[in-house]
Amino acid sequence: MNWDRISGNWKQMKGSLKERWGKLTDDELDQLGGQRDKLVGKIQERYGCAKDDADKQVQEWENRQT
């Protein structure tokens, strides 16, 4: 699934995002508003991982959303 579709269906995707990254709150997900770069940054912040690792995690999650 491409990011435009994920962004357009952000509210529906929030459940899947919460399953994958449980440390992210509903408020944080609302604030991200479907912006991939902000999601990567928030994962990096919450989980203390490198940007490349957070980006890889998001890419893997994206690939499973098809």
PDB file with SEQRES, HELIX, SHEET and CRYST1 records, atoms N, CA, C and O in Angstrom:
SEQRES   1 A   66  MET ASN TRP ASP ARG ILE SER GLY ASN TRP LYS GLN MET          
SEQRES   2 A   66  LYS GLY SER LEU LYS GLU ARG TRP GLY LYS LEU THR ASP          
SEQRES   3 A   66  ASP GLU LEU ASP GLN LEU GLY GLY GLN ARG ASP LYS LEU          
SEQRES   4 A   66  VAL GLY LYS ILE GLN GLU ARG TYR GLY CYS ALA LYS ASP          
SEQRES   5 A   66  ASP ALA ASP LYS GLN VAL GLN GLU TRP GLU ASN ARG GLN          
SEQRES   6 A   66  THR                                                          
HELIX    1 AA1 TRP A    3  GLY A    8  1                                   6    
HELIX    2 AA2 TRP A   10  ARG A   20  1                                  11    
HELIX    3 AA3 ASP A   26  LEU A   32  1                                   7    
HELIX    4 AA4 ARG A   36  TYR A   47  1                                  12    
HELIX    5 AA5 LYS A   51  ARG A   64  1                                  14    
CRYST1    1.000    1.000    1.000  90.00  90.00  90.00 P 1           1          
ATOM      1  N   MET A   1       0.857  -1.174   0.000  1.00  0.00           N  
ATOM      2  CA  MET A   1       0.000   0.000   0.000  1.00  0.00           C  
ATOM      3  C   MET A   1       0.891   1.221   0.000  1.00  0.00           C  
ATOM      4  O   MET A   1       1.857   1.292   0.760  1.00  0.00           O  
ATOM      5  N   ASN A   2       0.574   2.174  -0.841  1.00  0.00           N  
ATOM      6  CA  ASN A   2       1.416   3.362  -0.861  1.00  0.00           C  
ATOM      7  C   ASN A   2       1.009   4.333   0.249  1.00  0.00           C  
ATOM      8  O   ASN A   2      -0.083   4.247   0.810  1.00  0.00           O  
ATOM      9  N   TRP A   3       1.901   5.233   0.537  1.00  0.00           N  
ATOM     10  CA  TRP A   3       1.683   6.110   1.690  1.00  0.00           C  
ATOM     11  C   TRP A   3       0.508   7.055   1.480  1.00  0.00           C  
ATOM     12  O   TRP A   3      -0.112   7.465   2.461  1.00  0.00           O  
ATOM     13  N   ASP A   4       0.179   7.413   0.262  1.00  0.00           N  
ATOM     14  CA  ASP A   4      -0.985   8.275   0.018  1.00  0.00           C  
ATOM     15  C   ASP A   4      -2.261   7.598   0.501  1.00  0.00           C  
ATOM     16  O   ASP A   4      -3.126   8.246   1.089  1.00  0.00           O  
ATOM     17  N   ARG A   5      -2.377   6.312   0.259  1.00  0.00           N  
ATOM     18  CA  ARG A   5      -3.566   5.578   0.724  1.00  0.00           C  
ATOM     19  C   ARG A   5      -3.560   5.453   2.244  1.00  0.00           C  
ATOM     20  O   ARG A   5      -4.606   5.579   2.881  1.00  0.00           O  
ATOM     21  N   ILE A   6      -2.398   5.208   2.822  1.00  0.00           N  
ATOM     22  CA  ILE A   6      -2.304   5.117   4.283  1.00  0.00           C  
ATOM     23  C   ILE A   6      -2.704   6.449   4.895  1.00  0.00           C  
ATOM     24  O   ILE A   6      -3.492   6.497   5.839  1.00  0.00           O  
ATOM     25  N   SER A   7      -2.159   7.523   4.356  1.00  0.00           N  
ATOM     26  CA  SER A   7      -2.462   8.856   4.870  1.00  0.00           C  
ATOM     27  C   SER A   7      -3.955   9.159   4.743  1.00  0.00           C  
ATOM     28  O   SER A   7      -4.559   9.720   5.657  1.00  0.00           O  
ATOM     29  N   GLY A   8      -4.541   8.791   3.618  1.00  0.00           N  
ATOM     30  CA  GLY A   8      -5.962   9.040   3.403  1.00  0.00           C  
ATOM     31  C   GLY A   8      -6.861   8.232   4.314  1.00  0.00           C  
ATOM     32  O   GLY A   8      -7.988   8.637   4.599  1.00  0.00           O  
ATOM     33  N   ASN A   9      -6.369   7.089   4.775  1.00  0.00           N  
ATOM     34  CA  ASN A   9      -7.128   6.209   5.672  1.00  0.00           C  
ATOM     35  C   ASN A   9      -6.531   6.194   7.072  1.00  0.00           C  
ATOM     36  O   ASN A   9      -6.608   5.187   7.776  1.00  0.00           O  
ATOM     37  N   TRP A  10      -5.941   7.305   7.467  1.00  0.00           N  
ATOM     38  CA  TRP A  10      -5.183   7.369   8.720  1.00  0.00           C  
ATOM     39  C   TRP A  10      -6.002   6.908   9.916  1.00  0.00           C  
ATOM     40  O   TRP A  10      -5.501   6.149  10.746  1.00  0.00           O  
ATOM     41  N   LYS A  11      -7.244   7.348  10.022  1.00  0.00           N  
ATOM     42  CA  LYS A  11      -8.054   6.974  11.183  1.00  0.00           C  
ATOM     43  C   LYS A  11      -8.263   5.466  11.240  1.00  0.00           C  
ATOM     44  O   LYS A  11      -8.248   4.880  12.322  1.00  0.00           O  
ATOM     45  N   GLN A  12      -8.457   4.833  10.083  1.00  0.00           N  
ATOM     46  CA  GLN A  12      -8.617   3.393  10.056  1.00  0.00           C  
ATOM     47  C   GLN A  12      -7.303   2.670  10.349  1.00  0.00           C  
ATOM     48  O   GLN A  12      -7.312   1.562  10.886  1.00  0.00           O  
ATOM     49  N   MET A  13      -6.196   3.277  10.008  1.00  0.00           N  
ATOM     50  CA  MET A  13      -4.879   2.671  10.198  1.00  0.00           C  
ATOM     51  C   MET A  13      -4.386   2.768  11.637  1.00  0.00           C  
ATOM     52  O   MET A  13      -3.476   2.038  12.031  1.00  0.00           O  
ATOM     53  N   LYS A  14      -4.967   3.646  12.409  1.00  0.00           N  
ATOM     54  CA  LYS A  14      -4.467   3.874  13.768  1.00  0.00           C  
ATOM     55  C   LYS A  14      -4.453   2.604  14.611  1.00  0.00           C  
ATOM     56  O   LYS A  14      -3.552   2.420  15.429  1.00  0.00           O  
ATOM     57  N   GLY A  15      -5.432   1.730  14.426  1.00  0.00           N  
ATOM     58  CA  GLY A  15      -5.456   0.478  15.188  1.00  0.00           C  
ATOM     59  C   GLY A  15      -4.251  -0.384  14.889  1.00  0.00           C  
ATOM     60  O   GLY A  15      -3.628  -0.935  15.797  1.00  0.00           O  
ATOM     61  N   SER A  16      -3.927  -0.498  13.629  1.00  0.00           N  
ATOM     62  CA  SER A  16      -2.765  -1.284  13.222  1.00  0.00           C  
ATOM     63  C   SER A  16      -1.472  -0.646  13.723  1.00  0.00           C  
ATOM     64  O   SER A  16      -0.544  -1.344  14.133  1.00  0.00           O  
ATOM     65  N   LEU A  17      -1.418   0.673  13.687  1.00  0.00           N  
ATOM     66  CA  LEU A  17      -0.246   1.387  14.189  1.00  0.00           C  
ATOM     67  C   LEU A  17      -0.080   1.161  15.688  1.00  0.00           C  
ATOM     68  O   LEU A  17       1.036   0.960  16.166  1.00  0.00           O  
ATOM     69  N   LYS A  18      -1.186   1.191  16.430  1.00  0.00           N  
ATOM     70  CA  LYS A  18      -1.128   0.980  17.882  1.00  0.00           C  
ATOM     71  C   LYS A  18      -0.674  -0.442  18.208  1.00  0.00           C  
ATOM     72  O   LYS A  18       0.039  -0.661  19.188  1.00  0.00           O  
ATOM     73  N   GLU A  19      -1.091  -1.416  17.378  1.00  0.00           N  
ATOM     74  CA  GLU A  19      -0.638  -2.789  17.598  1.00  0.00           C  
ATOM     75  C   GLU A  19       0.864  -2.895  17.422  1.00  0.00           C  
ATOM     76  O   GLU A  19       1.544  -3.572  18.193  1.00  0.00           O  
ATOM     77  N   ARG A  20       1.374  -2.226  16.410  1.00  0.00           N  
ATOM     78  CA  ARG A  20       2.803  -2.307  16.087  1.00  0.00           C  
ATOM     79  C   ARG A  20       3.656  -1.476  17.031  1.00  0.00           C  
ATOM     80  O   ARG A  20       4.708  -1.932  17.480  1.00  0.00           O  
ATOM     81  N   TRP A  21       3.213  -0.265  17.337  1.00  0.00           N  
ATOM     82  CA  TRP A  21       3.966   0.657  18.195  1.00  0.00           C  
ATOM     83  C   TRP A  21       3.084   1.106  19.349  1.00  0.00           C  
ATOM     84  O   TRP A  21       2.550   2.215  19.347  1.00  0.00           O  
ATOM     85  N   GLY A  22       2.943   0.237  20.322  1.00  0.00           N  
ATOM     86  CA  GLY A  22       2.039   0.466  21.452  1.00  0.00           C  
ATOM     87  C   GLY A  22       2.407   1.638  22.344  1.00  0.00           C  
ATOM     88  O   GLY A  22       1.563   2.116  23.101  1.00  0.00           O  
ATOM     89  N   LYS A  23       3.637   2.111  22.275  1.00  0.00           N  
ATOM     90  CA  LYS A  23       4.038   3.247  23.104  1.00  0.00           C  
ATOM     91  C   LYS A  23       3.502   4.573  22.562  1.00  0.00           C  
ATOM     92  O   LYS A  23       3.524   5.583  23.266  1.00  0.00           O  
ATOM     93  N   LEU A  24       3.026   4.574  21.327  1.00  0.00           N  
ATOM     94  CA  LEU A  24       2.471   5.798  20.748  1.00  0.00           C  
ATOM     95  C   LEU A  24       1.032   5.959  21.215  1.00  0.00           C  
ATOM     96  O   LEU A  24       0.240   5.020  21.142  1.00  0.00           O  
ATOM     97  N   THR A  25       0.703   7.133  21.689  1.00  0.00           N  
ATOM     98  CA  THR A  25      -0.655   7.385  22.186  1.00  0.00           C  
ATOM     99  C   THR A  25      -1.586   7.774  21.036  1.00  0.00           C  
ATOM    100  O   THR A  25      -1.143   8.129  19.944  1.00  0.00           O  
ATOM    101  N   ASP A  26      -2.883   7.697  21.315  1.00  0.00           N  
ATOM    102  CA  ASP A  26      -3.869   8.125  20.320  1.00  0.00           C  
ATOM    103  C   ASP A  26      -3.672   9.591  19.959  1.00  0.00           C  
ATOM    104  O   ASP A  26      -3.785   9.971  18.793  1.00  0.00           O  
ATOM    105  N   ASP A  27      -3.379  10.408  20.959  1.00  0.00           N  
ATOM    106  CA  ASP A  27      -3.155  11.835  20.704  1.00  0.00           C  
ATOM    107  C   ASP A  27      -1.955  12.047  19.786  1.00  0.00           C  
ATOM    108  O   ASP A  27      -2.008  12.874  18.876  1.00  0.00           O  
ATOM    109  N   GLU A  28      -0.888  11.314  20.019  1.00  0.00           N  
ATOM    110  CA  GLU A  28       0.293  11.440  19.165  1.00  0.00           C  
ATOM    111  C   GLU A  28      -0.024  11.019  17.734  1.00  0.00           C  
ATOM    112  O   GLU A  28       0.388  11.677  16.778  1.00  0.00           O  
ATOM    113  N   LEU A  29      -0.756   9.921  17.594  1.00  0.00           N  
ATOM    114  CA  LEU A  29      -1.123   9.463  16.255  1.00  0.00           C  
ATOM    115  C   LEU A  29      -2.015  10.485  15.559  1.00  0.00           C  
ATOM    116  O   LEU A  29      -1.886  10.706  14.354  1.00  0.00           O  
ATOM    117  N   ASP A  30      -2.917  11.107  16.313  1.00  0.00           N  
ATOM    118  CA  ASP A  30      -3.762  12.164  15.733  1.00  0.00           C  
ATOM    119  C   ASP A  30      -2.905  13.339  15.264  1.00  0.00           C  
ATOM    120  O   ASP A  30      -3.140  13.896  14.192  1.00  0.00           O  
ATOM    121  N   GLN A  31      -1.920  13.708  16.064  1.00  0.00           N  
ATOM    122  CA  GLN A  31      -1.056  14.833  15.719  1.00  0.00           C  
ATOM    123  C   GLN A  31      -0.198  14.543  14.492  1.00  0.00           C  
ATOM    124  O   GLN A  31       0.126  15.455  13.731  1.00  0.00           O  
ATOM    125  N   LEU A  32       0.168  13.281  14.298  1.00  0.00           N  
ATOM    126  CA  LEU A  32       0.982  12.910  13.143  1.00  0.00           C  
ATOM    127  C   LEU A  32       0.204  13.097  11.847  1.00  0.00           C  
ATOM    128  O   LEU A  32       0.779  13.430  10.810  1.00  0.00           O  
ATOM    129  N   GLY A  33      -1.089  12.884  11.912  1.00  0.00           N  
ATOM    130  CA  GLY A  33      -1.963  13.156  10.785  1.00  0.00           C  
ATOM    131  C   GLY A  33      -1.573  12.487   9.478  1.00  0.00           C  
ATOM    132  O   GLY A  33      -1.797  13.047   8.405  1.00  0.00           O  
ATOM    133  N   GLY A  34      -0.996  11.303   9.555  1.00  0.00           N  
ATOM    134  CA  GLY A  34      -0.664  10.579   8.340  1.00  0.00           C  
ATOM    135  C   GLY A  34       0.647  10.965   7.694  1.00  0.00           C  
ATOM    136  O   GLY A  34       0.927  10.544   6.571  1.00  0.00           O  
ATOM    137  N   GLN A  35       1.448  11.745   8.368  1.00  0.00           N  
ATOM    138  CA  GLN A  35       2.733  12.169   7.809  1.00  0.00           C  
ATOM    139  C   GLN A  35       3.817  11.160   8.172  1.00  0.00           C  
ATOM    140  O   GLN A  35       4.165  10.986   9.340  1.00  0.00           O  
ATOM    141  N   ARG A  36       4.334  10.508   7.154  1.00  0.00           N  
ATOM    142  CA  ARG A  36       5.295   9.426   7.355  1.00  0.00           C  
ATOM    143  C   ARG A  36       6.552   9.884   8.089  1.00  0.00           C  
ATOM    144  O   ARG A  36       7.019   9.208   9.005  1.00  0.00           O  
ATOM    145  N   ASP A  37       7.095  11.023   7.692  1.00  0.00           N  
ATOM    146  CA  ASP A  37       8.329  11.494   8.324  1.00  0.00           C  
ATOM    147  C   ASP A  37       8.127  11.780   9.803  1.00  0.00           C  
ATOM    148  O   ASP A  37       9.025  11.547  10.612  1.00  0.00           O  
ATOM    149  N   LYS A  38       6.960  12.280  10.157  1.00  0.00           N  
ATOM    150  CA  LYS A  38       6.678  12.531  11.578  1.00  0.00           C  
ATOM    151  C   LYS A  38       6.506  11.226  12.338  1.00  0.00           C  
ATOM    152  O   LYS A  38       6.911  11.125  13.497  1.00  0.00           O  
ATOM    153  N   LEU A  39       5.909  10.224  11.698  1.00  0.00           N  
ATOM    154  CA  LEU A  39       5.774   8.910  12.328  1.00  0.00           C  
ATOM    155  C   LEU A  39       7.151   8.330  12.610  1.00  0.00           C  
ATOM    156  O   LEU A  39       7.403   7.832  13.707  1.00  0.00           O  
ATOM    157  N   VAL A  40       8.034   8.389  11.636  1.00  0.00           N  
ATOM    158  CA  VAL A  40       9.399   7.885  11.818  1.00  0.00           C  
ATOM    159  C   VAL A  40      10.073   8.610  12.984  1.00  0.00           C  
ATOM    160  O   VAL A  40      10.710   7.972  13.821  1.00  0.00           O  
ATOM    161  N   GLY A  41       9.940   9.915  13.043  1.00  0.00           N  
ATOM    162  CA  GLY A  41      10.538  10.693  14.126  1.00  0.00           C  
ATOM    163  C   GLY A  41       9.974  10.338  15.487  1.00  0.00           C  
ATOM    164  O   GLY A  41      10.711  10.268  16.470  1.00  0.00           O  
ATOM    165  N   LYS A  42       8.661  10.114  15.549  1.00  0.00           N  
ATOM    166  CA  LYS A  42       8.030   9.780  16.827  1.00  0.00           C  
ATOM    167  C   LYS A  42       8.449   8.386  17.288  1.00  0.00           C  
ATOM    168  O   LYS A  42       8.657   8.167  18.481  1.00  0.00           O  
ATOM    169  N   ILE A  43       8.575   7.448  16.360  1.00  0.00           N  
ATOM    170  CA  ILE A  43       9.053   6.102  16.704  1.00  0.00           C  
ATOM    171  C   ILE A  43      10.482   6.185  17.220  1.00  0.00           C  
ATOM    172  O   ILE A  43      10.838   5.545  18.210  1.00  0.00           O  
ATOM    173  N   GLN A  44      11.288   6.975  16.540  1.00  0.00           N  
ATOM    174  CA  GLN A  44      12.685   7.170  16.946  1.00  0.00           C  
ATOM    175  C   GLN A  44      12.736   7.722  18.371  1.00  0.00           C  
ATOM    176  O   GLN A  44      13.523   7.258  19.195  1.00  0.00           O  
ATOM    177  N   GLU A  45      11.902   8.703  18.650  1.00  0.00           N  
ATOM    178  CA  GLU A  45      11.874   9.338  19.974  1.00  0.00           C  
ATOM    179  C   GLU A  45      11.392   8.372  21.059  1.00  0.00           C  
ATOM    180  O   GLU A  45      12.031   8.246  22.103  1.00  0.00           O  
ATOM    181  N   ARG A  46      10.276   7.697  20.817  1.00  0.00           N  
ATOM    182  CA  ARG A  46       9.670   6.834  21.828  1.00  0.00           C  
ATOM    183  C   ARG A  46      10.463   5.565  22.101  1.00  0.00           C  
ATOM    184  O   ARG A  46      10.532   5.098  23.238  1.00  0.00           O  
ATOM    185  N   TYR A  47      11.061   5.011  21.054  1.00  0.00           N  
ATOM    186  CA  TYR A  47      11.737   3.731  21.196  1.00  0.00           C  
ATOM    187  C   TYR A  47      13.251   3.854  21.267  1.00  0.00           C  
ATOM    188  O   TYR A  47      13.944   2.852  21.444  1.00  0.00           O  
ATOM    189  N   GLY A  48      13.772   5.063  21.132  1.00  0.00           N  
ATOM    190  CA  GLY A  48      15.205   5.288  21.268  1.00  0.00           C  
ATOM    191  C   GLY A  48      16.038   4.567  20.222  1.00  0.00           C  
ATOM    192  O   GLY A  48      17.116   4.050  20.515  1.00  0.00           O  
ATOM    193  N   CYS A  49      15.526   4.541  19.005  1.00  0.00           N  
ATOM    194  CA  CYS A  49      16.265   3.864  17.942  1.00  0.00           C  
ATOM    195  C   CYS A  49      16.766   4.884  16.921  1.00  0.00           C  
ATOM    196  O   CYS A  49      16.355   6.044  16.923  1.00  0.00           O  
ATOM    197  N   ALA A  50      17.654   4.429  16.062  1.00  0.00           N  
ATOM    198  CA  ALA A  50      18.195   5.298  15.018  1.00  0.00           C  
ATOM    199  C   ALA A  50      17.133   5.575  13.963  1.00  0.00           C  
ATOM    200  O   ALA A  50      16.191   4.800  13.795  1.00  0.00           O  
ATOM    201  N   LYS A  51      17.292   6.678  13.261  1.00  0.00           N  
ATOM    202  CA  LYS A  51      16.331   7.052  12.229  1.00  0.00           C  
ATOM    203  C   LYS A  51      16.213   5.967  11.165  1.00  0.00           C  
ATOM    204  O   LYS A  51      15.110   5.656  10.715  1.00  0.00           O  
ATOM    205  N   ASP A  52      17.341   5.391  10.762  1.00  0.00           N  
ATOM    206  CA  ASP A  52      17.316   4.328   9.749  1.00  0.00           C  
ATOM    207  C   ASP A  52      16.507   3.127  10.220  1.00  0.00           C  
ATOM    208  O   ASP A  52      15.768   2.525   9.441  1.00  0.00           O  
ATOM    209  N   ASP A  53      16.649   2.778  11.500  1.00  0.00           N  
ATOM    210  CA  ASP A  53      15.904   1.651  12.054  1.00  0.00           C  
ATOM    211  C   ASP A  53      14.410   1.958  12.093  1.00  0.00           C  
ATOM    212  O   ASP A  53      13.590   1.115  11.730  1.00  0.00           O  
ATOM    213  N   ALA A  54      14.060   3.154  12.530  1.00  0.00           N  
ATOM    214  CA  ALA A  54      12.652   3.552  12.578  1.00  0.00           C  
ATOM    215  C   ALA A  54      12.055   3.564  11.172  1.00  0.00           C  
ATOM    216  O   ALA A  54      10.922   3.127  10.967  1.00  0.00           O  
ATOM    217  N   ASP A  55      12.816   4.063  10.214  1.00  0.00           N  
ATOM    218  CA  ASP A  55      12.352   4.099   8.833  1.00  0.00           C  
ATOM    219  C   ASP A  55      12.137   2.675   8.303  1.00  0.00           C  
ATOM    220  O   ASP A  55      11.163   2.410   7.599  1.00  0.00           O  
ATOM    221  N   LYS A  56      13.036   1.782   8.640  1.00  0.00           N  
ATOM    222  CA  LYS A  56      12.922   0.385   8.213  1.00  0.00           C  
ATOM    223  C   LYS A  56      11.676  -0.251   8.827  1.00  0.00           C  
ATOM    224  O   LYS A  56      10.963  -0.989   8.147  1.00  0.00           O  
ATOM    225  N   GLN A  57      11.408   0.025  10.094  1.00  0.00           N  
ATOM    226  CA  GLN A  57      10.217  -0.510  10.751  1.00  0.00           C  
ATOM    227  C   GLN A  57       8.950  -0.029  10.051  1.00  0.00           C  
ATOM    228  O   GLN A  57       8.024  -0.809   9.829  1.00  0.00           O  
ATOM    229  N   VAL A  58       8.910   1.250   9.705  1.00  0.00           N  
ATOM    230  CA  VAL A  58       7.739   1.802   9.026  1.00  0.00           C  
ATOM    231  C   VAL A  58       7.592   1.169   7.646  1.00  0.00           C  
ATOM    232  O   VAL A  58       6.480   0.845   7.229  1.00  0.00           O  
ATOM    233  N   GLN A  59       8.696   0.993   6.941  1.00  0.00           N  
ATOM    234  CA  GLN A  59       8.659   0.364   5.623  1.00  0.00           C  
ATOM    235  C   GLN A  59       8.097  -1.055   5.711  1.00  0.00           C  
ATOM    236  O   GLN A  59       7.271  -1.451   4.888  1.00  0.00           O  
ATOM    237  N   GLU A  60       8.546  -1.817   6.710  1.00  0.00           N  
ATOM    238  CA  GLU A  60       8.042  -3.174   6.897  1.00  0.00           C  
ATOM    239  C   GLU A  60       6.557  -3.169   7.214  1.00  0.00           C  
ATOM    240  O   GLU A  60       5.806  -4.004   6.709  1.00  0.00           O  
ATOM    241  N   TRP A  61       6.134  -2.235   8.045  1.00  0.00           N  
ATOM    242  CA  TRP A  61       4.709  -2.122   8.389  1.00  0.00           C  
ATOM    243  C   TRP A  61       3.902  -1.767   7.138  1.00  0.00           C  
ATOM    244  O   TRP A  61       2.841  -2.341   6.894  1.00  0.00           O  
ATOM    245  N   GLU A  62       4.411  -0.818   6.349  1.00  0.00           N  
ATOM    246  CA  GLU A  62       3.747  -0.432   5.092  1.00  0.00           C  
ATOM    247  C   GLU A  62       3.541  -1.643   4.193  1.00  0.00           C  
ATOM    248  O   GLU A  62       2.459  -1.832   3.637  1.00  0.00           O  
ATOM    249  N   ASN A  63       4.569  -2.454   4.050  1.00  0.00           N  
ATOM    250  CA  ASN A  63       4.513  -3.603   3.149  1.00  0.00           C  
ATOM    251  C   ASN A  63       3.468  -4.627   3.587  1.00  0.00           C  
ATOM    252  O   ASN A  63       2.925  -5.349   2.751  1.00  0.00           O  
ATOM    253  N   ARG A  64       3.183  -4.696   4.877  1.00  0.00           N  
ATOM    254  CA  ARG A  64       2.180  -5.636   5.375  1.00  0.00           C  
ATOM    255  C   ARG A  64       0.765  -5.090   5.239  1.00  0.00           C  
ATOM    256  O   ARG A  64      -0.193  -5.825   5.482  1.00  0.00           O  
ATOM    257  N   GLN A  65       0.605  -3.847   4.864  1.00  0.00           N  
ATOM    258  CA  GLN A  65      -0.721  -3.233   4.771  1.00  0.00           C  
ATOM    259  C   GLN A  65      -1.396  -3.462   3.428  1.00  0.00           C  
ATOM    260  O   GLN A  65      -2.458  -2.895   3.171  1.00  0.00           O  
ATOM    261  N   THR A  66      -0.810  -4.275   2.572  1.00  0.00           N  
ATOM    262  CA  THR A  66      -1.392  -4.491   1.248  1.00  0.00           C  
ATOM    263  C   THR A  66      -2.565  -5.433   1.279  1.00  0.00           C  
ATOM    264  O   THR A  66      -3.159  -5.713   0.238  1.00  0.00           O  
TER     265      THR A  66                                                      
END                                                                             
